[in-house]
Amino acid sequence: MMSEKHRDTITTVLFDMYGTLVDIKTDEHRDDIFESLSRFLEYRQVYIPPGEFKELYFSHINQQLAKSRENHPEIDVALAFEDVLSHHGGAYNRYLAMITTQLYRSLCRERMKLFPDTFWTLNKFRKRYRLGIVSDSQRLFCKAELKALRIEDFFDVVVISSDYGFRKPDPRLFNIALTIFNVGASEAVYIGNNFETDAVGAKKAGFGLVGLIHQTDEDKMGYLVEHVPDFIAANLSEAFEMVTGDKKYVT
């Protein structure tokens, strides 16, 4: 638990999105997804058998990863679909690739909802701090899902890995958010749910306080001493208490 003096220096709280604010489950490899995409594209005069579609798509994803020079490369899902469609349709069609990308995401989703305390806790944080997100995601997914879940207005800054070609734990993603906020790392808190991406990345970026939530006993066994989180909370509302020291707001 940090000191009162340290708490007084905190101006900004950044969050991971998926698994921290949003309870989500996806499966990107199901055959029926590519069957649905194949049928959809028939209406756009693009004819790709489902099995071939799936093979081509993941081949383009793997090519992106192989070509990247980043230590933690991020893919561009829309570009992969664009390459597949161009291969079969013979024409550049960015718009159709974007629509196909979002349809793919919707078909992959098996569950997507806020955790029970997400909205309540963000509302309490927002009254005290500026809020932002640093997320490993695709812009075509993340921005639309923030809006669909009705939490987009809580955040002044949303940094999405697909915009930059690299993922957490690369500290550059965290530093981009700090730069946009024009705030020093010592004045910021980062809250996530994954040690290897969230805690390690935020620690490398020098955040004043780094916390993890939704941790299992197995998760905790994987922590490294040099990047151990400053606090571990059961959920967002408990994280709010640990950051602010104000128990009267915790339900």
VEXRODO-62225 format. One record per atom (N, C-alpha, C, O): x, y, z. Coordinates in pm, whole numbers, padded with zeros to 5 digits, always signed. Example, Ala and Ser with C-alpha at 12.3 -4.5 7.8 and 13.67 -1.06 7.14 Angstrom:
% VEXRODO-62225
+01319-00569+00780/+01230-00450+00780/+01320-00330+00780/+01424-00332+00846/+01285-00225+00708/+01367-00106+00714/+01290+00003+00787/+01341+00114+00804/
This chain:
% VEXRODO-62225
+00085-00119+00000/+00000+00000+00000/+00088+00124+00000/+00182+00135+00079/+00057+00216-00088/+00142+00335-00097/+00109+00436+00011/+00001+00431+00071/+00200+00529+00035/+00185+00631+00136/+00088+00738+00091/+00058+00750-00028/+00038+00817+00187/-00051+00927+00154/+00019+01029+00066/-00043+01087-00023/+00147+01051+00090/+00224+01146+00010/+00229+01099-00136/+00215+01179-00228/+00249+00968-00153/+00252+00913-00289/+00116+00927-00354/+00108+00961-00472/+00010+00900-00282/-00125+00913-00338/-00151+01055-00388/-00218+01074-00489/-00098+01152-00319/-00122+01291-00356/-00060+01326-00491/-00100+01424-00553/+00038+01246-00536/+00104+01276-00663/+00034+01212-00783/+00065+01246-00897/-00060+01120-00758/-00127+01049-00866/-00232+01139-00932/-00320+01193-00865/-00222+01154-01064/-00319+01233-01139/-00392+01152-01245/-00498+01192-01293/-00335+01036-01281/-00382+00964-01399/-00386+00814-01371/-00293+00758-01314/-00495+00750-01411/-00507+00605-01397/-00535+00545-01534/-00630+00584-01602/-00449+00450-01574/-00464+00381-01701/-00501+00235-01675/-00460+00175-01576/-00581+00181-01766/-00631+00045-01752/-00601-00038-01876/-00599+00013-01988/-00579-00166-01854/-00595-00265-01959/-00745-00276-01985/-00825-00240-01898/-00784-00324-02101/-00928-00333-02131/-00983-00473-02111/-01066-00497-02023/-00937-00568-02195/-00997-00701-02195/-00940-00786-02082/-00819-00802-02068/-01030-00841-02001/-00990-00917-01885/-00977-00832-01761/-00965-00885-01650/-00979-00700-01778/-00969-00607-01665/-01099-00530-01648/-01161-00534-01542/-01140-00461-01753/-01268-00390-01753/-01379-00473-01816/-01496-00462-01778/-01340-00556-01912/-01437-00631-01993/-01413-00781-01980/-01303-00830-02000/-01519-00850-01945/-01517-00996-01936/-01549-01051-02075/-01662-01041-02122/-01449-01109-02140/-01467-01151-02279/-01411-01291-02301/-01313-01331-02239/-01475-01362-02391/-01425-01492-02436/-01442-01499-02586/-01551-01474-02638/-01336-01532-02657/-01342-01542-02803/-01276-01671-02849/-01194-01729-02778/-01313-01713-02969/-01248-01827-03035/-01235-01791-03182/-01334-01790-03256/-01113-01761-03225/-01089-01712-03360/-01070-01824-03462/-01057-01796-03581/-01069-01949-03420/-01031-02059-03509/-01146-02151-03547/-01125-02248-03620/-01267-02124-03501/-01378-02213-03531/-01407-02218-03682/-01408-02114-03748/-01429-02336-03735/-01457-02351-03877/-01586-02281-03918/-01594-02227-04028/-01686-02282-03830/-01815-02223-03867/-01804-02072-03889/-01885-02014-03962/-01705-02007-03827/-01684-01864-03849/-01650-01838-03995/-01705-01746-04056/-01561-01918-04051/-01518-01897-04189/-01625-01943-04288/-01629-01894-04401/-01709-02036-04246/-01825-02073-04329/-01919-01953-04341/-01971-01925-04449/-01943-01884-04229/-02032-01767-04231/-01971-01653-04312/-02041-01587-04389/-01842-01630-04296/-01775-01525-04372/-01780-01554-04522/-01803-01465-04604/-01760-01681-04557/-01763-01721-04697/-01901-01694-04757/-01911-01645-04870/-02007-01727-04683/-02142-01703-04734/-02169-01553-04747/-02230-01509-04845/-02125-01476-04649/-02144-01330-04654/-02078-01271-04779/-02138-01188-04848/-01957-01313-04807/-01881-01254-04918/-01937-01291-05055/-01909-01223-05154/-02017-01398-05061/-02082-01431-05187/-02170-01316-05235/-02185-01296-05356/-02229-01241-05141/-02315-01128-05177/-02233-01009-05227/-02289-00913-05280/-02102-01015-05210/-02013-00911-05260/-01929-00962-05379/-01827-00902-05415/-01974-01071-05437/-01909-01131-05554/-01764-01172-05526/-01677-01163-05613/-01741-01218-05404/-01611-01274-05367/-01638-01418-05324/-01715-01442-05231/-01574-01512-05390/-01604-01653-05368/-01479-01725-05315/-01384-01749-05389/-01483-01758-05187/-01371-01826-05123/-01426-01944-05043/-01503-01922-04950/-01390-02065-05074/-01433-02180-04994/-01388-02163-04848/-01276-02116-04824/-01471-02200-04751/-01440-02176-04609/-01304-02228-04565/-01230-02158-04496/-01271-02351-04604/-01142-02406-04562/-01025-02329-04618/-00928-02304-04547/-01034-02291-04744/-00928-02213-04805/-00920-02075-04742/-00811-02021-04722/-01036-02018-04712/-01043-01886-04648/-00966-01888-04516/-00883-01801-04490/-00994-01986-04434/-00929-01996-04303/-00778-02013-04320/-00701-01947-04251/-00738-02098-04410/-00595-02122-04432/-00524-01995-04480/-00416-01963-04431/-00585-01924-04575/-00525-01802-04627/-00515-01695-04520/-00412-01628-04507/-00621-01679-04444/-00623-01575-04341/-00510-01595-04240/-00434-01502-04213/-00498-01715-04185/-00394-01738-04084/-00254-01739-04146/-00156-01710-04078/-00246-01772-04274/-00118-01761-04343/-00073-01616-04349/+00045-01586-04327/-00165-01524-04379/-00130-01382-04385/-00098-01326-04246/-00010-01241-04231/-00167-01376-04145/-00135-01336-04008/+00007-01379-03973/+00084-01300-03918/+00041-01502-04005/+00176-01553-03975/+00282-01478-04054/+00393-01457-04004/+00251-01438-04176/+00346-01361-04256/+00373-01225-04192/+00488-01179-04190/+00269-01161-04140/+00288-01033-04072/+00381-01048-03952/+00471-00967-03931/+00358-01153-03874/+00442-01176-03756/+00586-01204-03796/+00679-01157-03731/+00605-01281-03903/+00740-01317-03947/+00816-01195-04000/+00937-01187-03984/+00745-01102-04062/+00809-00985-04121/+00839-00876-04020/+00925-00791-04044/+00771-00879-03908/+00789-00773-03809/+00927-00781-03745/+00980-00889-03721/+00984-00665-03718/+01112-00657-03648/+01094-00628-03499/+01192-00609-03427/+00970-00624-03455/+00942-00593-03315/+00963-00716-03227/+00945-00829-03271/+01000-00691-03102/+01011-00800-03005/+00874-00854-02966/+00858-00972-02934/+00774-00766-02969/+00638-00804-02934/+00545-00755-03046/+00473-00657-03027/+00547-00821-03160/+00475-00770-03277/+00323-00778-03263/+00269-00870-03202/+00257-00679-03322/+00112-00679-03331/+00071-00698-03476/+00138-00650-03567/-00038-00767-03496/-00089-00790-03630/-00192-00683-03667/-00239-00608-03582/-00226-00678-03795/-00333-00594-03847/-00433-00687-03913/-00413-00733-04026/-00542-00715-03842/-00640-00812-03890/-00706-00764-04019/-00727-00843-04110/-00737-00634-04027/-00801-00581-04148/-00709-00596-04269/-00756-00625-04379/-00579-00577-04249/-00484-00593-04359/-00479-00739-04405/-00469-00766-04524/-00487-00833-04311/-00487-00975-04347/-00610-01008-04431/-00599-01079-04531/-00727-00958-04391/-00847-00982-04470/-00838-00912-04606/-00884-00965-04707/-00781-00794-04607/-00763-00721-04731/-00678-00801-04830/-00708-00806-04949/-00572-00862-04780/-00485-00943-04864/-00560-01065-04920/-00545-01101-05036/-00640-01129-04833/-00716-01246-04877/-00818-01207-04984/-00831-01275-05086/-00890-01098-04960/-00993-01055-05055/-00931-01012-05188/-00986-01039-05295/-00817-00944-05179/-00748-00902-05302/-00704-01022-05384/-00708-01021-05507/-00661-01126-05314/-00616-01248-05381/-00729-01312-05460/-00706-01368-05568/-00852-01304-05405/-00965-01369-05471/-01048-01274-05556/-01100-01313-05661/-01060-01149-05512/-01143-01056-05586/-01067-00978-05690/-01125-00923-05784/-00934-00972-05673/-00850-00905-05770/-00853-00755-05765/-00796-00689-05851/-00921-00698-05664/-00930-00551-05655/-00911-00508-05510/-00946-00579-05415/-00856-00389-05497/-00837-00331-05364/-00972-00286-05309/-01041-00208-05374/-01009-00333-05193/-01137-00294-05133/-01121-00285-04984/-01154-00379-04911/-01069-00171-04936/-01046-00151-04793/-01176-00155-04714/-01180-00210-04604/-01281-00098-04769/-01408-00094-04697/-01461-00235-04672/-01502-00267-04560/-01460-00319-04774/-01508-00456-04757/-01422-00532-04657/-01472-00612-04578/-01292-00506-04658/-01202-00569-04561/-01238-00527-04419/-01235-00609-04327/-01272-00399-04400/-01309-00349-04267/-01439-00415-04220/-01449-00456-04104/-01538-00424-04310/-01665-00487-04274/-01644-00634-04241/-01702-00685-04145/-01563-00702-04320/-01534-00843-04295/-01463-00862-04162/-01490-00957-04089/-01373-00770-04131/-01301-00776-04003/-01396-00765-03885/-01384-00842-03790/-01489-00673-03891/-01582-00655-03779/-01681-00770-03770/-01721-00810-03661/-01721-00823-03886/-01809-00941-03884/-01735-01059-03822/-01791-01133-03742/-01610-01077-03859/-01527-01183-03802/-01522-01171-03650/-01540-01269-03578/-01498-01051-03602/-01492-01030-03456/-01625-01066-03390/-01627-01131-03286/-01734-01024-03450/-01865-01052-03390/-01893-01202-03384/-01955-01251-03290/-01847-01275-03486/-01867-01419-03488/-01774-01491-03390/-01809-01597-03337/-01657-01433-03366/-01562-01493-03272/-01606-01479-03126/-01572-01562-03042/-01682-01375-03098/-01719-01346-02960/-01818-01449-02906/-01926-01469-02961/-01780-01513-02798/-01870-01604-02728/-01928-01539-02603/-02034-01577-02554/-01856-01439-02552/-01905-01363-02436/-01837-01228-02437/-01716-01220-02458/-01912-01122-02414/-01852-00990-02395/-01946-00905-02309/-02056-00871-02351/-01900-00872-02190/-01979-00791-02099/-01884-00724-02000/-01770-00766-01983/-01932-00620-01935/-01854-00558-01829/-01853-00647-01706/-01949-00719-01680/-01743-00644-01631/-01744-00707-01500/-01845-00632-01412/-01872-00514-01437/-01901-00697-01311/-02009-00635-01233/-01974-00498-01173/-02062-00414-01158/-01847-00476-01140/-01810-00350-01075/-01743-00250-01170/-01697-00145-01125/-01736-00281-01299/-01662-00195-01390/-01720-00054-01397/-01649+00044-01374/-01847-00043-01429/-01906+00089-01449/-01901+00170-01320/-01866+00288-01321/-01935+00108-01210/-01936+00176-01080/-01797+00229-01046/-01782+00344-01004/-01696+00144-01065/-01561+00183-01027/-01504+00290-01119/-01439+00384-01073/-01529+00278-01249/-01483+00382-01340/-01545+00517-01305/-01478+00620-01312/-01670+00515-01267/-01737+00639-01227/-01668+00702-01107/-01653+00824-01101/-01628+00620-01011/-01558+00671-00891/-01417+00719-00925/-01375+00825-00878/-01346+00644-01006/-01212+00687-01048/-01220+00818-01124/-01136+00907-01105/-01319+00830-01210/-01330+00947-01297/-01347+01077-01217/-01307+01184-01262/-01406+01068-01101/-01426+01187-01019/-01296+01240-00959/-01290+01353-00913/-01191+01157-00961/-01064+01195-00899/-00947+01207-00996/-00855+01285-00973/-00951+01129-01105/-00834+01120-01192/-00874+01129-01339/-00991+01111-01375/-00775+01157-01422/-00792+01139-01566/-00772+00991-01595/-00687+00925-01535/-00852+00938-01688/-00849+00794-01714/-00812+00766-01860/-00846+00842-01950/-00742+00655-01879/-00705+00612-02013/-00698+00461-02023/-00708+00391-01922/-00681+00413-02144/-00668+00270-02172/-00543+00246-02254/-00513+00323-02346/-00470+00141-02221/-00363+00089-02306/-00397-00057-02332/-00391-00140-02241/-00434-00088-02455/-00490-00220-02485/-00421-00287-02602/-00391-00224-02703/-00396-00417-02587/-00356-00500-02700/-00485-00537-02774/-00559-00625-02733/-00508-00468-02884/-00633-00489-02956/-00623-00434-03096/-00521-00377-03136/-00730-00451-03171/-00745-00393-03304/-00837-00272-03295/-00940-00278-03228/-00800-00162-03360/-00883-00042-03351/-01026-00069-03398/-01121-00017-03339/-01042-00150-03502/-01176-00178-03553/-01262-00255-03454/-01385-00253-03464/-01197-00323-03356/-01272-00391-03251/-01293-00299-03132/-01405-00275-03088/-01182-00248-03082/-01178-00184-02951/-01268-00062-02942/-01347-00050-02848/-01257+00030-03038/-01335+00153-03030/-01485+00124-03036/-01563+00184-02962/-01525+00032-03124/-01666-00002-03135/-01717-00071-03009/-01831-00049-02968/-01633-00154-02948/-01677-00227-02829/-01683-00136-02707/-01769-00154-02621/-01593-00040-02697/-01603+00059-02590/-01737+00132-02598/-01802+00157-02496/-01775+00167-02720/-01901+00238-02739/-02020+00148-02710/-02115+00191-02645/-02015+00024-02758/-02125-00069-02736/-02147-00097-02588/-02260-00116-02543/-02037-00100-02512/-02045-00125-02368/-02073+00002-02287/-02090-00004-02166/-02078+00116-02356/-02115+00245-02297/-02016+00292-02192/-02055+00348-02089/-01887+00269-02218/-01785+00320-02126/-01684+00411-02195/-01588+00456-02132/-01703+00438-02323/-01604+00516-02397/-01585+00656-02338/-01474+00710-02345/-01689+00716-02283/-01680+00854-02235/-01598+00869-02107/-01566+00980-02067/-01564+00758-02043/-01480+00767-01923/-01335+00802-01958/-01262+00850-01871/-01293+00778-02082/-01150+00780-02113/-01111+00897-02203/-01173+00922-02307/-01008+00967-02160/-00953+01077-02238/-00855+01027-02345/-00839+01089-02449/-00792+00915-02317/-00690+00860-02407/-00710+00710-02420/-00728+00640-02320/-00708+00660-02544/-00714+00516-02569/-00602+00481-02665/-00603+00520-02781/-00503+00406-02615/-00389+00364-02695/-00409+00218-02732/-00423+00132-02645/-00411+00190-02863/-00444+00057-02914/-00325+00003-02993/-00273+00070-03082/-00284-00117-02961/-00160-00172-03016/-00160-00182-03168/-00055-00167-03230/-00275-00206-03230/-00278-00222-03376/-00238-00095-03449/-00200-00100-03566/-00246+00020-03382/-00206+00146-03444/-00054+00158-03457/-00004+00240-03534/+00020+00076-03381/+00165+00095-03372/+00246-00025-03418/+00366-00012-03443/+00184-00141-03429/+00257-00258-03476/+00332-00333-03368/+00407-00426-03399/+00315-00295-03242/+00375-00370-03132/+00279-00373-03014/+00187-00291-03004/+00302-00471-02926/+00210-00500-02816/+00280-00482-02682/+00402-00469-02674/+00200-00483-02576/+00255-00493-02442/+00328-00628-02430/+00284-00725-02491/+00435-00637-02356/+00483-00542-02254/+00578-00435-02305/+00650-00375-02225/+00581-00408-02434/+00667-00301-02485/+00632-00171-02413/+00518-00125-02423/+00726-00112-02341/+00695+00009-02264/+00657+00128-02350/+00603+00226-02299/+00685+00121-02479/+00650+00234-02566/+00501+00259-02569/+00458+00374-02577/+00420+00154-02562/+00275+00174-02562/+00231+00256-02441/+00149+00346-02452/+00287+00223-02326/+00254+00296-02204/+00306+00440-02212/+00238+00533-02170/+00426+00456-02267/+00484+00590-02278/+00407+00678-02376/+00400+00800-02357/+00349+00618-02479/+00265+00694-02572/+00147+00756-02497/+00114+00873-02515/+00084+00675-02413/-00029+00727-02335/+00015+00838-02241/-00054+00940-02228/+00129+00821-02176/+00178+00924-02085/+00209+01053-02160/+00182+01163-02111/+00265+01039-02279/+00297+01157-02359/+00172+01232-02400/+00168+01355-02393/+00069+01160-02441/-00057+01224-02479/-00118+01296-02359/-00171+01407-02373/-00111+01235-02243/-00161+01298-02121/-00069+01411-02074/-00110+01497-01996/+00055+01410-02122/+00156+01505-02075/+00176+01492-01924/+00172+01590-01850/+00198+01368-01883/+00214+01338-01741/+00335+01247-01723/+00363+01164-01810/+00405+01262-01614/+00517+01175-01583/+00471+01039-01535/+00363+01026-01478/+00555+00937-01559/+00519+00801-01520/+00496+00789-01370/+00412+00710-01326/+00569+00866-01291/+00554+00858-01145/+00418+00908-01097/+00378+00880-00985/+00348+00982-01183/+00216+01035-01148/+00103+00944-01195/-00014+00979-01181/+00137+00829-01251/+00036+00744-01313/+00026+00607-01246/+00123+00555-01191/-00094+00552-01253/-00123+00417-01205/-00166+00333-01326/-00237+00382-01414/-00121+00207-01330/-00171+00116-01433/-00233-00005-01366/-00174-00065-01275/-00353-00041-01412/-00425-00156-01356/-00457-00252-01470/-00519-00215-01569/-00413-00377-01454/-00437-00479-01556/-00467-00613-01493/-00490-00622-01372/-00465-00717-01575/-00494-00851-01524/-00392-00955-01565/-00406-01073-01532/-00287-00912-01638/-00189-01007-01687/-00049-00963-01644/-00006-00852-01675/+00021-01051-01575/+00153-01014-01525/+00251-00987-01639/+00318-00883-01639/+00259-01077-01734/+00362-01070-01837/+00345-00950-01930/+00444-00896-01980/+00222-00906-01953/+00200-00792-02041/+00177-00663-01962/+00243-00562-01989/+00087-00666-01867/+00047-00544-01796/+00148-00502-01690/+00196-00388-01691/+00180-00592-01599/+00271-00555-01490/+00412-00529-01541/+00474-00428-01505/+00463-00618-01623/+00600-00603-01674/+00612-00476-01758/+00707-00400-01741/+00515-00453-01847/+00521-00336-01933/+00513-00205-01857/+00590-00113-01881/+00418-00197-01764/+00401-00073-01687/+00519-00049-01594/+00559+00066-01572/+00576-00155-01539/+00695-00140-01455/+00813-00089-01536/+00888-00001-01492/+00830-00144-01656/+00939-00098-01741/+00921+00048-01781/+01019+00120-01801/+00796+00092-01792/+00767+00231-01828/+00779+00324-01708/+00769+00446-01723/+00800+00268-01588/+00824+00351-01470/+00701+00402-01398/+00710+00500-01325/+00587+00337-01417/+00465+00383-01351/+00482+00388-01199/+00549+00303-01139/+00422+00489-01140/+00433+00507-00996/+00368+00396-00917/+00410+00366-00805/+00266+00334-00974/+00195+00226-00906/+00139+00133-01012/+00077+00178-01109/+00160+00003-00994/+00112-00097-01089/+00036-00204-01011/+00089-00262-00916/-00088-00229-01051/-00169-00328-00982/-00231-00428-01076/-00258-00398-01192/-00255-00548-01024/-00322-00653-01100/-00450-00694-01029/-00457-00693-00906/-00551-00729-01107/-00676-00780-01051/-00710-00912-01119/-00647-00952-01217/-00811-00981-01063/-00860-01108-01119/-00747-01211-01130/-00733-01278-01233/-00668-01223-01026/-00554-01316-01027/-00587-01447-00956/-00649-01447-00850/-00545-01558-01016/-00557-01688-00953/-00427-01720-00879/-00326-01652-00898/-00430-01822-00796/-00308-01864-00727/-00201-01906-00828/-00082-01882-00807/-00244-01968-00937/-00150-02009-01042/-00086-01886-01108/+00033-01886-01138/-00167-01782-01131/-00114-01658-01187/-00002-01602-01100/+00103-01561-01150/-00025-01600-00970/+00069-01538-00875/+00203-01613-00871/+00306-01553-00839/+00202-01740-00902/+00326-01819-00900/+00421-01778-01012/+00540-01809-01007/+00367-01707-01114/+00450-01670-01228/+00512-01532-01218/+00579-01488-01311/+00491-01463-01106/+00546-01328-01093/+00698-01332-01079/+00753-01416-01008/+00765-01241-01146/+00910-01225-01132/+00938-01113-01032/+00866-01013-01029/+01041-01130-00952/+01070-01036-00844/+01092-00895-00896/+01047-00798-00834/+01162-00882-01010/+01197-00748-01057/+01077-00670-01111/+01085-00548-01126/+00966-00739-01140/+00848-00670-01193/+00723-00700-01111/+00612-00686-01163/+00738-00739-00987/+00624-00776-00905/+00530-00656-00892/+00576-00545-00869/+00398-00677-00905/+00304-00564-00894/+00305-00504-00755/+00338-00571-00657/+00269-00376-00747/+00264-00307-00618/+00145-00350-00535/+00150-00346-00412/+00038-00391-00601/-00076-00445-00527/-00150-00546-00613/-00145-00542-00736/-00218-00636-00546/-00303-00735-00612/-00441-00722-00549/-00457-00740-00428/-00539-00692-00630/-00676-00673-00581/-00767-00779-00641/-00742-00831-00750/-00871-00811-00568/-00965-00911-00617/-01042-00861-00740/-01074-00938-00830/-01070-00731-00741/-01152-00674-00847/-01124-00524-00858/-01037-00472-00789/-01197-00456-00944/-01174-00313-00967/-01208-00228-00846/-01138-00131-00816/-01316-00263-00776/-01355-00182-00660/-01250-00191-00550/-01224-00092-00481/-01190-00308-00533/-01082-00321-00434/-00958-00246-00481/-00885-00190-00400/-00933-00245-00611/-00822-00167-00665/-00842-00019-00639/-00746+00052-00609/-00964+00029-00649/-00996+00168-00620/-00958+00202-00475/-00901+00307-00448/-00991+00112-00385/-00956+00133-00244/-00805+00140-00225/-00755+00224-00150/-00732+00053-00293/-00587+00049-00277/-00520+00173-00336/-00418+00219-00285/-00576+00225-00443/-00518+00344-00505/-00550+00468-00424/-00465+00555-00406/-00673+00478-00376/-00717+00601-00309/-00703+00595-00157/-00691+00699-00092/-00705+00473-00100/-00704+00460+00045/-00836+00495+00108/-00844+00514+00230/-00941+00505+00028/-01071+00552+00075/-01169+00436+00079/-01233+00405-00021/-01181+00372+00193/-01263+00252+00204/-01412+00281+00202/-01491+00191+00178/-01450+00405+00228/-01593+00433+00238/-01665+00417+00104/-01788+00408+00101/-01590+00413-00008/-01653+00398-00138/-01663+00254-00183/-01726+00225-00284/-01600+00165-00109/-01596+00026-00152/-01720-00047-00107/-01756-00043+00011/-01787-00115-00201/-01908-00188-00167/-01873-00325-00113/-01962-00403-00079/
